[in-house]
Structure formats: structure tokens, C-alpha cells
Amino acid sequence: MGKKRKGKQPDTVKRAKVSKDQDGNEGNAVEVEQKLTNKQRVLIFSARGITYGVRHLMNDLRSLIPHSKSDNKLENRDELRIINEICELKNCTKCLFFQVKKKQDAYLWISNIPHGPSAKFLVENIHTMDELKMTGNCLKGSRPILSFDKSFNMSPHYSLLKEVLTQVFSTPRNHPRSKPFVDHIFSFSILDERIWFRNYQIVKEDGTLAEIGPRFTLNLIRIFDGSFGGPTLFLNPNYKPPSEYRKIIRNQAAMRHHVKTKAKVASKERKQNRELFVDEVESVFTEE
């Protein structure tokens, strides 16, 4: 016997509304259907060969985004253009796709299906919710408030990324898997040419916050006009691949080793060329 397939999610959500009579007294509860107008769905999955940290981060994002869907891992030999067809089969309009290269460098694709635009990021400083163990907490499926730094309005490419991130992380109103509560904030800040993501719980109405997690940093590489490819809209001139940073660290370590070796050789030569000082009055008081 095969497993039953889940049916299509309804586009309407039933909410209980209390009716009132002419005197203002509450009457019986009447179910009112609220139509789902924003039908954004996000597909979150990855390629094969990801690390455990990226896998936990992907699971955290799935739990924080109630309008997300998952799929099997993509083979590394497949082209990225296939993701557009996968999203159409899953009835998704947005996609978060994770890649890991050299078993240590994590990359994230954020794309608007099927016509773009799309952006590729290097994911740095990954810390999952299980790793951080923060004191904050929020209801699963609740809708978040998106907070963007004012620097997003300073440049055209950051304004484009702001719109893309808003469409991906904002939960549609009346979504069947969402809760009608707002109890946490997604914060996007720009510092050191990178986008810093934080998730906070709204503790009190006076603005008291408590961090929930996860944490990660997005280093922009390139923005494409199409979905997972196409003409380049923006190329980050300050981006350096992680291999260059590792090369610099190796060169610095090799330079330190070279300096130490050179100092040892010089010390050995000084000891060999050192002339022994003979004290002429050393044997004056010695007993014969």
C-alpha cells in the first residue's frame, strides 16, 4: 500500500467571527471565509554534498517560513535551470537553493521563478537555533515583521534585494499554515558590505526584544536578470572568493615559518663565528 498524497491546500481560511445584535450584545460565532490573495510559496532545498551546519540552517528556515516547501536534493551534475521546472511542479514562485563547494564554502541562491531576478550569495557565520540556545521563542507559523536597515534605500541593487527578501520572508496573510499572530521580527542589516540576518522575539509592546536565532551573513556575489542565470545586473567589486582568503592565511603562515627558520640559521652562524674572550688576569689568584 502506498502512502496517501496530501491534497492541495485550500485557498480560503475559515475564521470565527462573533456576530452582534442591534444592542451590541455578542451572539453566536459565525464562520467567515477569508480568501488567500497572496499565493507566494517558497521552495527551500539544496544540492548534494552540503554540510551539517547548512542542513540545520535550512531546516530552521523551513520552520520559520510557513509558506515554504521542501524537495529532494539536486544532483551536482544537473544544471541550475532545472530548478525552474521543479518550482513550477511544486507550484512555487520563489526559491532558496543552497550549495556547498569544497566541503566548506556555502552558497545561497535566491530567485524569483520563472523570469527572475536572482541573486547569488556566499553564506558566512552560520549559527543555528540549536547551536545558539537563545532565550527567545516564538509561535511556529506566526507572521513576522520585516525590519530593513536604512542603507537598503541608498543603492539600487540593495533596493532590489530588499524587494526580493520581502517577497521571500514575508508570510502571506490568511495562509492556511500560518497563525494570525505577530510575535517575532526578521532583521536585515548592512555592515561591512554584507547582509546580517537576525531573528528576535517581541517580548513586550514597549520594544523589548530577545534573540531567537538562527544567525547568518550574506555576502553578495552577483545579481542576475533571469532566474538562475542570464545577464548580470550587478557584480560586487568588493567580493573575494574564500579560496583567496585561505591563500592569504597560508602565505602568512609560510612567511612566519620562513622568518623563524632564517632566525635559527642566523643564530647558528653567530655562535660559530663568535670569538672566545680570554681574561688575562683570570689565573692570577689560582693556586698552583
C-alpha positions as CSV (number, residue, x, y, z in Angstrom):
1,M,0.0,0.0,0.0
2,G,1.4,3.4,-1.0
3,K,1.2,6.5,1.1
4,K,-1.6,8.9,0.6
5,R,-0.6,12.0,-1.1
6,K,-1.5,15.3,0.5
7,G,-4.3,17.1,-1.1
8,K,-4.0,20.7,-2.5
9,Q,-4.1,23.3,0.2
10,P,-7.3,25.4,0.2
11,D,-7.2,29.0,-0.9
12,T,-9.6,30.0,1.8
13,V,-9.3,30.0,5.6
14,K,-12.2,29.9,7.9
15,R,-12.1,32.4,10.8
16,A,-14.6,32.6,13.6
17,K,-16.4,35.9,13.8
18,V,-18.7,36.8,16.6
19,S,-21.9,38.5,15.4
20,K,-23.6,41.3,17.4
21,D,-27.2,42.2,17.6
22,Q,-28.6,45.7,17.4
23,D,-28.0,46.3,21.2
24,G,-24.3,45.4,20.8
25,N,-24.6,42.1,22.6
26,E,-22.4,39.3,21.3
27,G,-24.3,36.5,19.6
28,N,-23.3,33.2,18.1
29,A,-19.9,32.7,16.3
30,V,-20.2,32.6,12.6
31,E,-17.6,31.2,10.3
32,V,-16.3,33.7,7.7
33,E,-14.2,32.6,4.8
34,Q,-11.2,34.8,4.2
35,K,-9.7,34.4,0.7
36,L,-5.9,34.0,0.3
37,T,-4.9,36.6,-2.2
38,N,-1.1,36.5,-1.9
39,K,-0.2,33.0,-3.1
40,Q,3.6,33.2,-2.7
41,R,5.2,29.9,-2.0
42,V,8.9,29.3,-1.4
43,L,10.8,26.2,-2.3
44,I,13.8,25.5,0.1
45,F,16.1,22.7,-0.8
46,S,19.8,22.1,-1.6
47,A,22.3,20.2,-3.8
48,R,24.0,17.1,-2.6
49,G,27.1,17.3,-0.5
50,I,26.0,20.0,2.0
51,T,27.5,20.2,5.4
52,Y,25.6,19.5,8.7
53,G,25.5,23.2,9.5
54,V,23.9,24.2,6.2
55,R,21.4,21.4,6.7
56,H,20.4,22.6,10.1
57,L,20.1,26.2,8.8
58,M,17.9,25.0,6.0
59,N,15.6,23.2,8.5
60,D,15.5,26.4,10.7
61,L,14.4,28.5,7.7
62,R,11.7,25.9,6.8
63,S,10.3,26.2,10.3
64,L,10.4,30.0,10.3
65,I,8.7,30.3,6.8
66,P,5.3,28.6,7.0
67,H,4.6,29.1,3.3
68,S,7.7,27.1,2.3
69,K,8.0,23.7,0.7
70,S,10.8,21.1,0.5
71,D,12.1,18.8,-2.2
72,N,14.8,16.1,-2.7
73,K,18.4,17.2,-3.1
74,L,19.5,18.2,-6.5
75,E,22.4,16.3,-8.2
76,N,25.5,18.3,-8.7
77,R,25.8,17.4,-12.3
78,D,22.4,18.9,-13.1
79,E,22.1,22.4,-14.4
80,L,20.5,25.1,-12.3
81,R,18.0,25.8,-15.0
82,I,16.2,22.6,-13.9
83,I,15.2,24.3,-10.7
84,N,12.7,26.5,-12.6
85,E,10.9,23.3,-13.7
86,I,11.0,21.9,-10.2
87,C,9.5,25.0,-8.8
88,E,6.7,25.0,-11.4
89,L,5.9,21.4,-10.5
90,K,5.8,22.3,-6.8
91,N,3.7,25.4,-7.6
92,C,6.3,27.7,-6.0
93,T,7.1,31.3,-7.1
94,K,10.3,31.8,-5.0
95,C,13.3,29.6,-4.4
96,L,16.1,29.3,-1.8
97,F,18.7,26.9,-3.1
98,F,21.9,26.0,-1.0
99,Q,25.2,24.8,-2.5
100,V,28.4,23.7,-0.8
101,K,31.7,23.7,-2.6
102,K,35.0,22.2,-1.4
103,K,33.0,20.8,1.6
104,Q,33.3,24.2,3.4
105,D,32.1,27.1,1.2
106,A,28.3,27.6,1.4
107,Y,26.4,29.5,-1.3
108,L,22.8,30.6,-1.4
109,W,20.7,31.3,-4.5
110,I,17.5,33.5,-4.0
111,S,15.4,33.5,-7.2
112,N,12.1,34.7,-8.4
113,I,10.5,32.0,-10.5
114,P,10.5,31.8,-13.5
115,H,11.6,35.2,-15.0
116,G,14.0,36.4,-12.3
117,P,15.8,38.3,-11.0
118,S,18.0,36.1,-8.9
119,A,21.0,36.7,-6.6
120,K,23.9,34.5,-5.5
121,F,25.4,34.9,-2.0
122,L,28.2,33.5,0.0
123,V,26.8,32.4,3.4
124,E,29.1,33.1,6.3
125,N,29.0,33.0,10.1
126,I,26.3,30.3,10.2
127,H,24.8,29.7,13.7
128,T,21.6,27.6,14.0
129,M,18.9,27.8,16.7
130,D,20.1,24.5,18.4
131,E,23.6,25.8,18.5
132,L,22.8,29.3,20.0
133,K,20.2,28.2,22.6
134,M,18.9,31.7,23.0
135,T,16.2,32.7,25.5
136,G,13.8,34.0,22.8
137,N,10.9,31.9,21.5
138,C,8.0,32.4,19.1
139,L,4.9,30.6,17.9
140,K,5.5,28.3,15.0
141,G,3.7,29.6,11.9
142,S,3.3,33.1,13.2
143,R,3.8,36.0,10.8
144,P,7.0,38.1,11.2
145,I,7.7,41.8,11.0
146,L,10.5,42.6,8.5
147,S,13.0,45.2,9.6
148,F,15.4,46.6,7.0
149,D,18.4,48.9,7.6
150,K,18.1,52.3,6.0
151,S,21.2,51.5,3.9
152,F,18.9,49.4,1.7
153,N,17.5,52.6,0.2
154,M,20.9,54.1,-0.6
155,S,21.8,51.9,-3.6
156,P,19.7,50.5,-6.5
157,H,21.0,46.9,-6.1
158,Y,20.2,46.9,-2.3
159,S,16.7,48.2,-3.1
160,L,16.2,45.3,-5.5
161,L,17.4,42.9,-2.8
162,K,15.1,44.4,-0.3
163,E,12.1,43.7,-2.5
164,V,13.2,40.1,-3.2
165,L,13.8,39.4,0.5
166,T,10.4,40.9,1.4
167,Q,8.6,38.6,-1.0
168,V,10.5,35.6,0.2
169,F,10.4,36.0,4.0
170,S,7.0,37.8,4.5
171,T,4.3,35.3,5.3
172,P,1.1,35.9,3.1
173,R,-1.9,36.9,5.1
174,N,-4.6,34.2,5.6
175,H,-2.1,31.5,4.6
176,P,-3.5,28.0,5.7
177,R,-0.3,27.1,7.5
178,S,0.2,30.5,9.2
179,K,-1.1,31.7,12.6
180,P,-2.8,35.1,12.9
181,F,-0.2,36.4,15.3
182,V,2.8,38.6,15.0
183,D,5.4,37.8,17.7
184,H,8.9,38.0,16.1
185,I,11.0,40.2,13.8
186,F,13.3,39.4,10.9
187,S,16.1,41.9,10.9
188,F,18.2,42.6,7.8
189,S,21.2,44.9,8.4
190,I,24.1,46.0,6.2
191,L,27.5,46.1,7.7
192,D,30.9,45.7,6.1
193,E,29.3,45.2,2.6
194,R,27.3,42.2,3.9
195,I,23.7,41.5,4.9
196,W,23.3,40.3,8.5
197,F,20.2,38.3,9.4
198,R,18.8,38.1,12.9
199,N,15.5,36.8,14.4
200,Y,14.1,38.4,17.5
201,Q,11.1,37.7,19.7
202,I,8.8,40.6,20.6
203,V,8.8,40.3,24.4
204,K,6.8,43.4,25.3
205,E,5.0,46.1,23.4
206,D,7.5,48.7,24.6
207,G,10.1,47.3,22.2
208,T,11.9,44.7,24.4
209,L,13.4,42.0,22.2
210,A,15.0,38.6,22.8
211,E,17.0,36.9,20.1
212,I,15.8,33.5,18.9
213,G,18.2,32.5,16.0
214,P,19.4,31.5,13.6
215,R,22.2,33.8,12.6
216,F,24.0,34.1,9.2
217,T,25.6,36.6,7.0
218,L,25.1,37.0,3.2
219,N,28.0,38.3,1.1
220,L,26.6,39.3,-2.3
221,I,28.4,38.0,-5.3
222,R,26.2,38.8,-8.3
223,I,22.6,39.7,-9.3
224,F,21.2,38.2,-12.5
225,D,18.4,39.4,-14.6
226,G,17.0,35.9,-15.1
227,S,16.2,33.0,-12.8
228,F,19.5,31.2,-12.0
229,G,21.3,32.9,-14.9
230,G,21.0,35.5,-17.5
231,P,22.6,38.9,-18.0
232,T,24.4,40.4,-15.0
233,L,22.6,43.3,-13.3
234,F,25.2,43.9,-10.6
235,L,28.7,42.5,-9.8
236,N,30.1,43.1,-6.4
237,P,33.6,44.6,-6.8
238,N,34.5,44.0,-3.2
239,Y,33.8,40.3,-3.2
240,K,36.7,37.9,-2.9
241,P,36.3,34.2,-3.0
242,P,37.1,32.2,0.1
243,S,40.0,30.5,-1.6
244,E,41.8,33.8,-1.8
245,Y,41.4,34.4,2.0
246,R,42.7,30.9,2.7
247,K,45.6,31.5,0.3
248,I,46.5,34.7,2.2
249,I,46.4,32.8,5.5
250,R,48.6,30.1,4.1
251,N,51.1,32.7,2.8
252,Q,51.2,34.4,6.2
253,A,51.8,31.1,8.0
254,A,54.6,30.3,5.4
255,M,56.1,33.7,6.0
256,R,56.2,33.2,9.8
257,H,57.9,29.8,9.3
258,H,60.4,31.3,6.9
259,V,61.2,34.1,9.4
260,K,61.7,31.6,12.2
261,T,63.9,29.4,10.0
262,K,66.0,32.3,8.9
263,A,66.5,33.4,12.5
264,K,67.7,30.0,13.6
265,V,70.2,29.9,10.8
266,A,71.5,33.4,11.6
267,S,71.8,32.4,15.3
268,K,73.7,29.3,14.5
269,E,76.2,31.3,12.3
270,R,76.7,33.9,15.0
271,K,77.6,31.1,17.5
272,Q,80.1,29.6,15.1
273,N,81.8,32.9,14.3
274,R,81.8,34.1,17.9
275,E,85.4,34.7,19.3
276,L,86.0,33.5,22.8
277,F,87.2,36.3,25.2
278,V,90.3,35.3,27.2
279,D,90.7,37.0,30.5
280,E,94.4,37.8,31.2
281,V,94.0,38.1,35.0
282,E,91.9,35.0,35.4
283,S,94.8,32.9,36.6
284,V,96.3,35.4,39.0
285,F,94.7,34.1,42.1
286,T,94.6,30.5,41.1
287,E,96.6,28.2,43.3
288,E,99.5,26.4,41.6
